[in-house]
Amino acid sequence: MDGMILINLKFTVQPERADEWMDAVAKYTADVRSEPGNLFFEWYRPVEGGPNEYFLLEGFTDEGAQAHVASPHFQEGLDAMRPLLASTPQIISEQVGAEGFGPMGELQID
C-alpha cells in the first residue's frame, strides 16, 4: 500500500435530532468498518463546538475508497443521514503518504 485516503467530515445535525445520530448511522458504521479497504472509521463529538456537531475520521486504501463510494451501503448511509442534517456536511479528503497512525515526534513518551 502506498499511503491512504484520509477523510475528515463535519456533520451539523438538527439540534432536536442530535441524540438520534449515532443510532441512525449504526448500521452504516458497521458496514463500512467491515469493508476490506477500510483502515479506520471513527465518530467524534467535539469538546468545543455545538452539541449537534459530529466529526468522522476515515482512512481507506486507494482501492478501498473507490469500493466504499460504489457500495450499496454508502447510498443507504447517506439516505439515513439526510433527514437528520441541518446543513451539507463539510469534508477534507486527501491522499497522504502514511499508511496509518504513527508516533508523534514532538511528544515522545518512553
N, C-alpha and C positions, 0 to 999 in steps of 0.2 A: 504494500500500500504506500502510495506517495502522498501523504498528507490526508486531509479530510475536509469536508464541507462543514463549517461551523456556523450555526444559525442561532441568533438571539431574537426572540419575538416578545413584543409587549402587547398585551391584551387589556383593553379597558372594558369592563363588564358593566352592564346596567346596575346601578347601586342596589336596587331591590332584588337583583338576581345573583349577586356576587357569591353568596353562600351555596348556590346550586352548581357553580362552575366545575368543581372537581368531580362531582358525580356525573355531570354531563359529558365530561371528557374521559371518564374512567376506561371505557371500552376502547376508545381510540388510543389512549396511552398504552394500554396493554398490547394492542395490536402492533403499534409502532415499535415498542420495545422488543417484540418477538421477530422483527424483520432482520434478516441476516446481515444487512449492511448498516444497521443502526449501532452506533458506538455508545451513545447515551441520549437520554430523553428525560429531562428533569424540570418539573414545575417549581416555581418560587413565588412567594409574595414578598414585596419589598418591605424592609423595616421602615424606610422613609417612603412616603408616597401615599397614594389613595388606597383605601381599604377595598376598592373594587378593581385593583390592578393585579394582574398575574403576568409573570415572566416565564418564558420557556427557553431552555438551553438545550440545543440539539447538536449531535455530531453524527455524521454519516460518512462512509466511504463514498468515493465518486459514483460508483455504480449503485450503491445503496440509496443515494439521494435521488437518482433518476427513478429507481424502482419505487421509492417511497411515494413520490408525487403521482406515479402511474397506478398505484394500488387502489382497489375499490374502497378500502377503509379510509384512505385520505379524504376522498369526497364525502364519505359518511361522517367523518370527524368534522369537516367544515360545516356540514349541514347541522350537526349537533351544536356547534358553537354559535352559528349565525343568530338565532333568536335571542341569545343572552347578551350579545355585544352591544355596547353603546357607540362604538366607532370602529373604523377599519383598523385592524392590527398593524403595528409598525414592525419592520423587520430589518435586521442586519444579517446578511448572508455572505460569507467569504470563504474562499479556498485558502487553507492555511497549511504550512509545511509540517506541522505537528501531527502525530497520529493518536493523540490523546493528551491527557494531563501529564505534566512533568513537574519536578520540584521548582519552587520559586528561588531563584538565585540570590535575591536580596534579603531573604529571610530564611536562613538555614537553621534547623533545629537538629542538634546531634543526639 
